[in-house]
């Protein structure tokens, strides 16, 4: 039995030149759409996703896009690397809803042990996505998805693992990125990029690296919270992110308590 999952998305990613337009015929024709996915780190051996197809609904119509790939380990795609899910023409016009349909072979490997991933029955109806962009006829559009592995998987009281996807769309063409490296890696920190009331979080990878794609241009505060209690929290103010560039903070050394 396939499981239908709505993507809870902050905004839809834009690549090349799919800007808003005053053209009244934006629903005439089709738009070539590329859909790809990356991952924010999580402390698991593997997370295998089995995606059957993707549904894209615009004011111009509905398109079902088959995902012709084998189940894959999403943890292999991080720090700017993407897994290409599909390339397909969809009806042009205002993008109204995107859904993932998963097949049954989703699982996680924890400390060498394979565990099945199940999804809550309440998510089978999908969740509508609020979108502010148009798909323009014949203008390429990239939907880049950021799967937050650490927030998407939950262990229940009876030891089972639940999959509740937390996925953010990345505005590729109108954003920048922030990266760096935490030392020592034994701190196993959570890292947060904060701008005003907006907060994005990730985990440092097993090598200590962190990466925030899809940040809007502006000034951020970086907050580092070690999960290892032997290290002090740290923060860096006035981190400037520029559209089209990756801000590299280099190695950030944490102090022991």
N, C-alpha and C positions, 0 to 999 in steps of 0.2 A: 504494500500500500504506500503510495507516494504521500509525502507530507508537504503542504504548502506553507511557505514561510514568507511573511511580509518583511521587508527591510525597513527598519526604523532609521531614517536617513535625515541628516541635518540639511543637506542641500545636494543638488545634482551636479556632477562634475562636467566641466566644459573643456573641450579640446579643440584646437585649431580656431575656428571663428564662428561659433554658433551664438552670436549676440542677438539681443532683442531687435525687433524690426517693426516697422509700421506697415509692412506689406500685408494686405488683407487676405492674400492667397496662401498663407503659411500652411494650410491644411491640404493644399494640392500637391500631390507627389509624395516622395519618400525621402527619408534621411538615412544615410549610412551610419550605423551605430556600432561602436566597439565597446564591449564590456569586459573589464579585467578586474582582478582582485589581488589585494596584498594583505598582510597580517601584522598586527601588533603582537609582540612576543608574549609567550605564556610558558610556565614551567611544566610542560608535558613532553613526553618523548615524541608523540605524533598526534595530529588531529586530522583524520581522514574525512573529507567531505565528498559526498556522492550527489552531484547536481544533475537532475534530469533535464529541466528546461527552465527558461526565463520568460515571463510574460511582461510585455511592455504595452501600456495602454496610453494613448494620446487622444486628443480631441479629434484626430483624423482617423482613429480606428485602433484595433487591437492586433498585436502580433505575438505569436508564440515562437520562441527561438529555441531550437534544440541545442543542448550543450553536448557536443560529441567528443567528450574526453572521459578517460577513466577516472575513478575516484583518486583524489590526490591529497597529499599532505600539505595543508595550508601553511604549516610552520616553515616550509622551505621558501616561502615568498615573503620577505620582509626587507626593511631598510631600502625601499625604493625598487625592489624586484616585484614583478607582477606575474600572475598566472592569467593568460588569455582565456576567457570563457567562451566568447562568441563574437562574431562579426556578422551583421545582418542589416538589411534595410527595414525600417519601420515607418508607419504612416507619420507624416510630418504634422506639426501642430504642438499645442501645449501638452507637455508631458504630465500625465495625471497619476499614474500608478506603475510601480514595478514590483514584481513578485518572483521569488525563487521557488522552484518545485524540486524538492530533494527526493532521491530514491532511498532505498532502505539500507544501503551499505555505508552508514556513517558510524565511525567509531573513534575511540581515543586509546592511546597506549600510555599507561602510567607505570613507571618503574618496571618496564618490560612486560606488563600485563595488559592484554587487549580487553577493553570494555566497550559495550555497545552504547551509542549515544541515542537517546530517545528525545522526542520533542513534545512539549505540552499540547494537549488536544485543543486548547483555546487558541492556538496560533494557526490552526488549519484554515481559517477564513481569510487570513492575510491582513495586512495593514496598509492603508492608503498613504501615499507619499505626497507631501505638499511641495510643489516644485514652482520655481519662479522663472524658469527658462523655457524658451521655445525650441523645438526641433525645426530647423529651417530646411526646406527642400534642397537636396543635393549638397548640403554643407555638413561635413563629417563631424560627429559628436562622440566623445569618449565618456563612458560612465565608469569611473574608477572607484572601486569599493574598498574600504578599509575595514577588514574583519578584526574585531577586538577579541582575540582568543581568550584572554584572561577573564573578560566579563561575560563571554558567551556560554561558558560551561560551568555548571553548578553540580556539586555532589549532594545527593539527597541523604536523609537520615539512614536509609537502608543500604547505602553504599553505591547506588546507581548514579549514573551521570546523565544530566539533562542538557540539551542543546537549546539555548535561547539566544539566537544570534543578535549581537550588537554590531551593527555595520554602519559606517559613516561614509558618505560619498565625498570624494576629494575634488575640489574645483581646480583641475590641473592647470588650466591656462591663466587663471587669475589669482594665483597664490604662490607662496614660497614654502620653504621647508626649514626645519631646525634639527640639527644633529649634534652629537658629542659622544663622549665616552666617560663612564664612571669608573673610578679606581678607588679601592680594590673591588674586584667583582664579587668577593665574598659578602659585600654589603647587601647584595640582591635588592636594589632600591626600586621603588615606584618613582616615576618622574612625571611632573605636571607642568604644562605650559599654560599660563594664566594671563588673560587679557580682559580687564574689567570684570564682568560677572561670568565670563565664559572660561571654562576649564577643560582642557584635554589631558588625558592621562595615558601612560604606557608603562611597561616594565623594561628595565635594561635587559638586553639579550645576555646569553651565557658568556659572551666576550666583553660585556660591560657597555656595549653601544646602545644608544637610544636614537629614535628617528621619528619626527613629527612631519608627515607630509600634509599638504593642503591647508597651510596656515594663511589666513588673510594678512595682508601687509599691515604692519603696526609694531608696537612695542609690547613685549611680553615679560612676565616674571617667571623664571624657571625655579621650581621647587623640587628638591630631592629628599625623599623620605625612605631611609634604609629599613628593610624588614629585619635585618640583623641588628639587634639592640646594642651591639658593641660599637656602633658608629653613630655620629651626630648627624642630624638633618642639616641640609644646606640649601641656600637659595642664591640666585643671581638675578639682579634687577636690570631693567633697561636693556633687554635683549631685543635688538631691532631685526625684524624679518622683512625682506624686500621681495616683491613679486618677481618671480622668475629666477630667484637665487636660493641657494641652500646655505644657511648660516651655520658654520661649524664652530662649536665652542671648544673643540679640542678635548684634552683630558681634564676631568674635574676630580680632584683628589679629595676624598672624604676624610675627616679627622676621627680618630678613635676617642671614645669617651674616657 
